[in-house]
Amino acid sequence: MFNMDILTGYSFLIVGAGTFLLASIAGAVGCITVLKGQSLIGDAIGHSAFPGIILSFMLFMQRDPVLLTLGAAVSGTTAFMLIQVIKENSKLELDAILAVILSSFFGLGMVLKSYIQGNSLYKAVAQSGLSSYIFGQAAYIMKADVKLIVCLGIPTLVLLILFYKEIKLFLFDEIYARTIGIKTILLYAIILIMTMGIIAAGLKLVGAILISSLLIIPAITAMQWSEKFSRVLVIAGAVGGISALIGTYLSTVYDGMSTGATIILVMGSFAIISLVIGPHGMISNIKMRRKSND
């Protein structure tokens, strides 16, 4: 049965507000990397941000969310730049490069995590919250975490709105965008900033392992319902936000359900349904093929 008392509870309001804002903006921003054919870059950056969190903790000896987020941003940006350098100067395919960077950085993070656990220098400092950045711990976010999401999410959304036309042209015809004077290097930097901002803000909620799902799944879902870029952005944002609220509610009602994982599960359900019955889904494609063969 639907429980209205949960919706007015302090815990639900805090967690719901944080996850809704993050998932909505992530859904819209994720459309850019998906349409650019670089969906897994978000996954690589998400995993690569983890060693930055541990290094930040080692340097400052505290679990301040801002400091940990800055560490994640630096580490993730470094990984992104390495990916681009290797891509431009080697014969490796992008998926192979992503696999190397992802596993190397995440492995480094795990090694550093193990190192500080057994080191006497860090025994006096609480380390319990660091594990949440691997698998996420959305159910335990505080006001400070929501403020951090707002501080990172709202500027990301503003950037998307301000550079909407340039990004749209860049995605669908990069060569033409260059010929009319659009600085594609600047757009790459803006897209990186937006993606990194979402990943850094969302690591504590869903963890490094699932963070890319916030960027990819809503975009895939939206593309099954429309081919117009503006509509895809809106649908993706709506799917992300609605999934966050439903996932937060379900994890609150049923004890033992991880909030971040439940949100991703709800998103995945929307995606599977859309892939089957959406206007651009499998059933529609099968009908079109039959008509063309007749």
MARSE-805275 format. One record per atom (N, C-alpha, C): x, y, z. Coordinates in steps of 0.05 Angstrom, whole numbers, plus 32768, in hexadecimal, padded with zeros to 4 digits. Layout:
XYZ ...
! end
This chain:
80117FE88000 800080008000 801280198000 8007802E7FF2 801580477FF1 80148056800C 802B805E8016 802D806A8030 80348088802D 802080998032 802480B68030 803680C18046 803780B4805D 804880BD8073 806580BD806B 806D80AA805A 808980A98052 809080C18041 807E80CA8030 808380E1801E 808880FB802E 807D80FD8045 808081158055 80968112806B 80A380FB806C 80B880F7807F 80D181068078 80E0810F808C 80F8811F8088 810D81108077 811180F7807D 812580E7806F 811F80E58052 810580DF804C 80FD80DC802F 810080F78021 80F9810D802D 80FB81278020 8118812E8019 812A8128802C 8146812E8027 8152811C8011 814E81028014 815980EF8000 814B80F37FE6 813080F67FE6 812180F97FCD 812981127FBE 812D81287FCD 813681417FC0 8151813F7FB3 816481327FC1 817F812F7FB6 817F811D7F9E 817281067FA0 817380F27F8A 816380FD7F72 814D810A7F77 813C81157F61 814C812A7F51 8159813C7F5F 816881517F51 817F81457F41 818E81337F4E 81A581277F41 819D81177F29 818981057F2C 818180F37F17 817581027EFF 816681187F05 815A81277EF0 816F81357EDE 818281427EEB 8197814F7EDC 81A9813B7ECE 81AF81257EDC 81C081107ED0 81B381047EB7 819981007EB8 818B80F57EA1 818E81077E89 818B81217E8D 818D81347E76 81AA81367E6C 81BD81387E7E 81D9813A7E76 81E381207E69 81D9810A7E72 81E180F07E67 81DA80ED7E4A 81C580FB7E41 81BD80FA7E25 81D481037E12 81E581157E1C 81FA81207E0C 820F810A7E06 821880FC7E1A 822D80E87E16 822180D07E07 820880C97E0C 81FC80B37DFE 81F980B97DE0 81EF80D17DD9 81EC80D87DBD 820780DD7DAF 821B80E37DBF 823680E67DB4 824480CB7DAF 823780B67DB8 8243809B7DB5 825980957DC9 825880A37DE0 826C80A07DF5 8260809A7E10 824C80887E10 823D80817E28 824F80787E3F 826280677E38 8273805B7E4D 8288806D7E59 828B80857E4E 829E80987E59 8295809F7E75 827B80A37E79 827080A87E94 827780927EA8 8275807A7E9E 827C80637EAF 829A80637EB7 82AB80697EA3 82C7806A7EA8 82CE80817EBC 82C280987EB8 82C880AF7ECA 82BD80A97EE6 82A6809C7EE8 829B80967F02 82AD80847F12 82B7806F7F05 82CA805C7F13 82E4806A7F19 82EC807C7F06 830680897F09 8306809E7F1F 82EE80A77F27 82ED80BC7F3C 82F380B17F57 82F080977F5B 82F3808A7F75 830F808F7F82 8325808B7F73 833F80907F80 834380AD7F89 833680BF7F7B 833780DB7F83 832B80E07F9E 831580D17FA3 830880D37FBD 831B80CA7FD4 832780B37FCF 833980A87FE3 835280BA7FE7 835D80C47FD1 837480D57FD3 836D80EF7FE2 835680FA7FDD 834D81127FEB 834B810C8009 834080F58010 833E80ED802C 835A80EB8039 836D80DF802A 838880DB8034 839680F68038 839181098027 839E81238029 83938134803F 837981358042 836C81478055 8363813A806E 8364811F806F 835E81108087 834281168092 832F811A8080 8313811E8088 830081168071 82E781128078 82D381098064 82C0811F805B 82CB81378059 82BB814E8051 82B081498034 8296814A802F 828B81448015 829681567FFE 829C816F8005 82A681817FF0 82C281797FE8 82D381727FFC 82EF816A7FF6 82EF81507FE6 82DF813D7FEF 82DD81237FE1 82D381277FC4 82C081397FC1 82B5813E7FA6 82CA814B7F94 82DA815D7F9F 82F081697F90 830481547F87 830A81427F9A 831D812C7F93 8312811B7F7D 82F881157F7E 82EB81057F69 82EC81137F4E 82E7812E7F4F 82E8813D7F36 8303813E7F29 831881427F39 833381427F2F 833B81277F23 833581127F31 833B80F77F28 832C80F07F0E 831280F67F0E 830180F17EF7 830A81007EDE 8311811A7EE2 831A812B7ECC 833581207EC1 834781187ED3 8360810C7ECB 835C80F47EB9 834980E37EC2 834380CB7EB2 833880D27E97 832680E67E96 831B80EE7E7C 833180F87E69 834381087E74 835981137E63 836B80FD7E59 837080E97E6A 838080D27E62 837380C37E4B 835980BF7E4E 834980B27E39 834C80C07E1E 834A80DA7E1F 834B80EA7E06 836880E97DFA 837C80EB7E0B 839880EA7E02 839E80CF7DF5 839680B97E03 839B809E7DF8 838C809A7DDE 837380A47DDD 836380A17DC5 836F80AF7DAD 837B80C77DB2 838780D67D9C 83A280CB7D93 83B080BD7DA5 83CB80B57D9F 83D080977D9E 83BB80877D9C 83BE806A7D9A 83A9805F7D87 83AC80457D81 839A80387D6E 838480287D7D 8383802B7D97 8370801D7DA7 835480287DA2 834080177DA3 832480207DA2 831C802C7DBC 8307803D7DBB 82FF804B7DD3 82F780397DEA 82E880237DE3 82DF80117DF8 82F780037E07 830C7FFE7DF8 83247FF27E05 833280067E17 8333801F7E0E 833F80347E1E 833080397E38 831580397E35 8304803D7E4D 830880267E61 830A800E7E57 830E7FF77E68 83287FF97E78 833D80017E6A 835780047E77 835780197E8D 834D80317E86 834C80477E99 833A80417EB0 832280377EAA 830E80307EBF 831A801D7ED4 832580077ECA 832F7FF27EDC 83487FFC7EEB 8359800B7EDE 837180157EEB 836B80287F01 835A803C7EFC 835480507F10 834480447F27 833080347F21 832080287F36 833180157F47 834380067F3A 83557FF47F48 836780047F5B 8370801C7F52 8381802D7F62 837180367F7B 8358803D7F77 834780457F8D 834380307FA2 833F80177F99 833C80017FAB 83557FFB7FBA 836C7FFD7FAD 83867FF97FBA 838A800E7FD0 838580277FC9 8388803D7FDD 837580397FF4 835C80307FEE 8349802B8003 835380168017 835E8000800C 83697FEB801C 83817FF4802C 839180068020 83A98010802D 83A280208046 838F80328044 83898043805B 837B80348071 836D801E806A 8360800D807E 837480008090 838B7FF98085 839F7FEB8096 83B67FFD809F 83B38017809B 83C9802980A2 83C2803880BC 83D5803880CE 83D0804480E9 83CC806280E7 83D7806F80D2 83D4808C80CE 83B7809480CB 83A6808380C1 838A808A80BC 8376807D80CF 8380806F80E3 836E806280F6 835D80758106 8368808D810B 835B80A0811C 834580AF810C 834480AC80F2 833180BA80E1 831C80A780D8 830280AF80DA 82EC809D80D2 82ED809980B4 82EB807F80AC 82ED80788090 82D3806A8086 82BF80678098 82A880588091 829880628079 8298807C8075 82888087805F 829580848044 82AE807C8043 82BB807A8029 82B080638018 82A8804E8025 829D80378016 8284803E8007 827580528010 825C805A8003 826180647FE7 8279806D7FE2 827F80787FC7 828480627FB2 828480497FBB 828780327FA9 826B80297FA0 825A80247FB3 823F80197FAD 8229802D7FB2 822F80447FBE 821B80587FC3 820C80547FDD 820280697FE8 81F380688002 81E080808003 81CE80807FEF 81BB80977FEC 81A9809A8004 81A280848012 819080858028 819B80958040 81B5809A8040 81C280A88057 81CD80C3804F 81C480CF8039 81CD80E98032 81C180FE8045 81D18113804A 81C88128805C 81C38142804D 81BB8157805C 81B68170804F 81CE817B8040 81E68176804C 81FF817F803F 820381728024 81FB81588022 81FE814A8009 81EA81567FF4 81D2815C7FFD 81BE81687FEB 81C881837FE1 81D381937FF4 81DE81AD7FEC 81F481AA7FD7 820581967FDB 821A81917FC7 820F818A7FAC 81F981797FAC 81EC81727F93 81E1818B7F85 81D5819D7F95 81CA81B67F8A 81E081C77F7F 81F681C97F8E 820D81DA7F85 821A81D07F6B 821981B67F67 822581AA7F4F 821081A77F39 81F881A07F40 81E381997F2D 81D781B27F1F 81D181C77F2E 81C581DF7F22 81D881EC7F0D 81F281F07F14 820481FB7EFF 820681E97EE6 820581CF7EEA 820581BC7ED4 81ED81C07EC2 81D681C37ECE 81BD81C87EBF 81BE81E37EB1 81C981F77EBE 81CC82127EB1 81DE82107E99 81F482027E9B 820681FE7E84 81F881F17E6D 81E881DC7E73 81D981CE7E5E 81C681E17E50 81B881F27E5F 81A582057E53 81B3821A7E43 81C982257E4E 81D7823B7E40 81E482327E25 81EE82197E25 81FC82107E0D 81EC81FB7DFE 81D281FB7E02 81C081E77DF6 81C381E67DD7 81C281FD7DCA 81C381FE7DAD 81DE81F47DA2 81F381FD7DAF 820E81F57DA7 821381D77DAB 820A81CD7DC2 820D81B07DC8 81FC819F7DB4 81E481A87DAE 81D3819A7D9B 81E181987D80 81EB81AE7D76 81F981AE7D5C 8213819D7D5D 8221819F7D73 823A81907D77 823581727D77 821F81697D83 8218814D7D84 821281417D69 820281507D59 81F881457D40 8209814B7D28 821A81607D29 822C81667D13 824381767D1D 825781687D27 826E81757D33 827E81847D1F 828181797D07 829181877CF2 828481A17CEA 826A81A17CE6 825C81BA7CE0 825E81CE7CF6 825D81C47D0F 826081D67D26 827B81E47D26 828F81D67D1E 82AA81E37D1C 82AB81F87D06 829E81F27CEF 829F82047CD8 8291821E7CDD 827E821F7CEF 827082387CF5 827B82467D0D 8292823C7D17 82A0824A7D2C 829C82417D48 828D822C7D4C 828882227D67 82A282147D71 82AB821B7D88 82C3820F7D93 82BD81F57DA0 82C281DF7D91 82BB81C57D9B 82CB81BC7DB4 82E481C77DB6 82F481C17DCD 82E781CC7DE6 82DB81E37DE4 82CD81EF7DFA 82B481DE7E02 82A681D47DED 828F81C47DF2 829681A97E00 82AD819E7DF7 82B781867E04 82BC818B7E22 82C881A27E27 82CD81AA7E43 82B481AE7E53 82A081BA7E47 828681BF7E54 827881A47E5A 827881927E46 826C81787E4A 827A81687E60 8294816A7E61 82A4815D7E76 829C81687E91 829A81837E93 829481907EAD 827881877EB6 826581867EA4 824A817D7EAB 824A81607EB4 8257814F7EA5 825781327EAB 8266812E7EC6 827C813B7EC9 828C81387EE2 827D81427EFA 826E81587EF6 825E81637F0C 824981507F16 823B81437F03 8227812F7F0A 823381177F18 8249810E7F0D 825680F67F18 826080FC7F34 826D81127F38 827881197F52 8261811C7F67 824B81287F5E 8234812C7F71 822681127F77 822780FF7F64 821780E67F68 822680CE7F73 824080D17F77 824F80BA7F80 824580AF7F9B 823F80C17FAD 823680B87FC8 821A80AB7FC6 820A80B37FB3 81EF80A97FB1 81EE808D7FA5 81FA80897F8E 81F9806F7F80 821380617F7E 8229806F7F84 824380627F84 825180627F69 826B805D7F68 827A805D7F50 827180487F3C 826780327F46 825F801C7F35 824680227F25 823280307F31 821880347F24 821480517F1A 822880637F1E 8224807F7F17 821E80837EFA 822A80737EE8 822680767ECC 820A80707EC4 81FC80607ED3 81E080597ECD 81CE80717ECE 81D480847EE0 81C4809D7EE1 81C680AD7EC8 81DD80AA7EBA 81E280B97EA2 81D780AB7E89 81D980917E89 81D380817E71 81B680787E6F 81AB806C7E84 8191805F7E82 817B80737E7B 8178808A7E89 8163809D7E81 816580A67E64 817E80AA7E5A 818180B37E3E 8178809D7E2B 817F80847E30 8176806E7E1F 8158806C7E1F 814C80707E37 812F806F7E39 812280857E29 812C809D7E2B 812080B47E1D 812280B17DFF 813880A57DF5 813C80A27DD8 8128808F7DCC 811B807F7DDC 8106806C7DD2 80EC807B7DCD 80E980937DD7 80D080A27DD6 80D080BA7DC4 80E880C37DBD 80E980DB7DAC 810580DC7D9E 810580EB7D87 811E80EF7D79 8126810D7D7A 8115811D7D86 811B81397D89 812C813E7DA1 8142814B7D9E 8156814E7DB3 814A815B7DCC 813B81707DC9 8130817E7DE1 811D816B7DF0 810D815C7DE2 80FA814A7DEF 810981337DFD 811E812A7DF0 812E81147DFC 813A811E7E17 814481367E17 814F81417E30 813A81427E46 8122814C7E3F 810D814F7E53 810481337E5D 810081207E4A 80F781057E52 810C80F87E63 812580FA7E5C 813B80EE7E6C 813B80F97E88 813981147E8A 813881207EA4 812081177EB5 810981147EA8 80F1810B7EB6 80F480EE7EBF 80FF80DD7EAE 810380C17EB5 811680BF7ECD 812C80CE7ECC 813F80CE7EE2 813280D77EFC 812380ED7EFC 811780F87F14 810180E67F1F 80F080DC7F0E 80DA80CA7F17 80E680B07F22 80FA80A57F15 8107808D7F1E 811380917F3A 811F80A97F3E 812B80AF7F58 811680AF7F6E 80FF80BC7F69 80EA80BD7F7D 80DE80A27F83 80D980927F6E 80CE80777F72 80E280657F80 80FB80667F78 810F80567F85 8114805D7FA2 811380777FA7 811680807FC3 80FF80777FD4 80E780797FC9 80CF80707FD8 80D080527FDE 80D680427FC9 80D780257FCD 80EC801C7FE1 810380297FE0 811980227FF3 8112802B800F 8101803F8012 80F88047802C 80E380348038 80D1802B8027 80BC8019802F 80C67FFE8037 80D97FF38026 80E37FD8802A 80FF7FD98035 81027FD1804E 811C7FD1805B 81307FBF804D 81487FC8804C 815E7FB88040 81637FBE8023 81527FCE8016 81567FD47FFA 81677FED7FF7 817D7FEB7FE8 818F80017FE4 818280167FD3 8182802F7FDC 817480457FCD 817F80497FB1 819A804B7FAF 81A680507F95 81A1803A7F81 81A480217F8B 81A0800A7F79 818280087F71 8170800E7F83 8154800D7F7D 814C80227F68 8158803A7F6A 8153804F7F56 815C80457F3A 817480397F39 817E802F7F20 816C80187F15 816280077F27 81507FF27F1F 81367FFD7F13 812B80127F1F 8113801E7F14 8119802B7EF9 812F80387EF6 813880437EDD 813A802D7EC7 814680177ECF 814A80017EBD 812F7FF67EB4 811C7FF57EC6 81017FEB7EBF 80F47FFE7EAA 80F680187EAE 80EC802B7E9B 80F980277E80 811380227E80 8123801F7E67 811A80067E58 81167FF07E66 810E7FD77E59 80F27FDA7E4D 80E07FE67E5C 80C57FEA7E52 80C67FFC7E39 80D580117E3A 80D880237E23 80E480167E0B 80F880057E10 81067FF77DF9 80F27FE47DEB 80DE7FDB7DF9 80CA7FC97DEE 80B37FD77DE0 80A67FEA7DEF 808D7FF67DE5 809080137DDC 80A7801F7DDF 80AB803B7DD7 80A7803F7DB9 80A180577DB0 809D805D7D93 80B580567D82 80CD80557D8F 80E5804E7D81 80F180347D8D 80E080257D9A 80E8800C7DA7 80E77FF47D94 80EA7FDC7DA0 80EC7FC47D90 80D27FBD7D81 80BB7FC07D8E 80A27FB97D80 809E7FCB7D68 80A37FE57D6B 80A07FF87D54 80B37FF17D3E 80CC7FEA7D45 80DF7FE37D30 80D87FC97D22 80CD7FB67D30 80C47F9D7D23 80AD7FA37D10 809A7FB47D18 80847FBB7D06 808D7FC97CED 80A17FDB7CF1 80AC7FEA7CDA 80BA7FD77CC6 80C87FC37CD1 80D67FB07CBF 80C27F9F7CB0 80AC7F977CBD 80987F877CB0 808B7F977C99 80857FB17C9E 80797FC27C8A 808B7FC57C72 80A57FC97C77 80B87FCD7C62 80BC7FB37C51 80B87F9C7C5E 80BB7F827C4F 80A37F7B7C3F 808B7F867C47 80727F807C39 80717F8E7C1D 
! end
